[in-house]
Amino acid sequence: MMQSTMTKSLNAPVFAVATFWLVIDGVFSYATRPITAWLSKKKFLVRVRLWVTSLGPYQSLALFAIPVITLEPAKPLSAYLLATGHFFSGAVIFITAEVLKLTVVERLFQLNKKKLLTIRLFSGGYAYWRGVIDFIESSRAWQASKRMVTKAAYWIDKIWSQLRPAYVR
């Protein structure tokens, strides 16, 4: 079947929005990994961890979907707030929802990855998503951005290590 001209003209904007969405998730994912690692070591979460790992594949999928379904709509809401001049509210909602979602989703995925990947549809979606992320991360633009962030982090760390003795006294 041939695609209509209208469908073809919508492909580029939809692809651009989807790519932007994935890049934002990827950037925030890097920022939330230390939080996830820190939370995984907390003793008060042992019972929660034991309960989560005791779930079957489909119960794990349902639990995994809850933060995605409840927090993902914050992105369009924050975009609306930003577009209507409510910059602070939009930014706070976006950052808070994104950090919460990625922290919880990342931890749930770490705990139940093997079970979730036994679900054929989830496994296929994960393979597709992983392929897109690998493609984006292999791009020259991503590599250049990653080098720039690494250099900036090194520069900030260097300055902070020089300033820290003055504040420690």
N, C-alpha and C positions, 0 to 999 in steps of 0.2 A: 504494500500500500504506500502511496505517496503522502508525504507530510504536506499539510497545507502551508501556504506562505505565512499565515499568522502563527502557526505552531513553530515554524522555523525561526521567525522573528522573536519569539519569546524564549527560545533556547539560550541565547547569549546572556540576557539579563538574569535568567534563572540560574544559569551556571555561575555567573559572577557573584550573585547573592549567596549561593551555596558555598562557593569557594571562600568568600569573605567570612561566612558563618564558621566554616571549618578552621580557618586560620585563627579566628578569635578564640575558638575552643582550644586549639593547639597552644596558643600563647598562654592562655589562662591555665591550661593543664600543666605546663612547665612550672608555673608559679605555685600551683596547689600541691605539687608532689611532696615538697618538704612538710606541708601540713598533714598530708595523708600519712607519711612515714612517722611523723611525731604521734599522731593519733593511734597508729597501729601498735605503739609501744605502751600505751596507757593501760594500767591494770583495771581501772573502773569499767573499761569496755570489754573485758574478757568474756563476761556473760553474753553480751550482745554478739560478740564474735562467734562464740560457741553456738548460739541460736542460729545466726545467719548461715554458718557452715553446715548446720544440720538440715537445712532445707533441701528439697529436691530441685531438679532443674527448672520446672515451671513455676514453683513458688519463688525460686531465686530470680527468675525473669520478672515476675510480678513485683517483687521488692525492688529490683533494679529499675523498673519502669517508673515507679512512684516519684523519685526526685526529678527524673527527666520530664515527666508529664506536668508536674506541679511547678517546676522552676524554669522550664524552657520558655513559656510565654512571657517571662520578664524581659526577654530581649526585644520583642516588638513593642512592649509597653515602654521600655526605656528609650527606644528609638523615637516613639511618639512624643515622649516628654522632652527629649533633646530637640526635636523638630519644632516643638511649640515654645521653646525658650526656657524650659525648666531644666537647665543643664545640671545643676547639683543633684536634684531629685533623680533625674534620669541616670546620671553616672553612679550614684549610690545604689540604686535598684539594680542596675546592670552588674556592677562589681560584686555586690553581696550575693545576688542570685547565682552568678556564674561561679564564684568561689565555693559557695555551699553545694551547688549541683556537682561540680567537678570533684570536689573532695569526697562527697558521699558516693557518687557514681564510681569514681576510681577505686575507692576502698571496697565497695560491694563487688566490683568486677574482679579485683585481686583475690578476694575471698572465694568467689564462685566461678572463676573463669572456666575451669574444666567442665563443670556442670552446664554452664550456659552454652558452651561450644558443642555440647551434645545435641542441642536443639538445632535442627537443620536450617531453619529460616534465620535464626540468630547467627549461626556460624557463617552463612552466606553473606549476611549483612555486615558482619564483622570483617570478613575477608575483603569485601568491597570497600568498606570504610578504611581499612588498613592500607589498601592499595592507593586510595586517594591521598591519604596522609603521607605515604611513602613517596608518591609522585610530587606532592607539594614540598616535602622536606628535601627532595633531591634537586629541586630547582635552584638555579643560580641566585635568584632573588632571596630565597629562604637562606641559603648558605651565607650570602653576604650579610643579611640581617643578623644571622646567628653570630657571625664573626664580630659584627659591630656591637652587639649586646655583650659578648664576651670581653671585648676590649673596654667597653664602658664599665662593666662590673670590675674588671681589673683596676681601672683608673680610680673608681670610687673606693675600692678596697685599699688601694695605695694611699690615697688622700686620707681616708679614715684612720688608717694605721699610723699616719704621721700626726693627726690631730688628737687621737685618742689619749695619749699621755697627758695632754693639757687638761682634758676633762676628767681624768681618773683621780686626780689629786684630791 
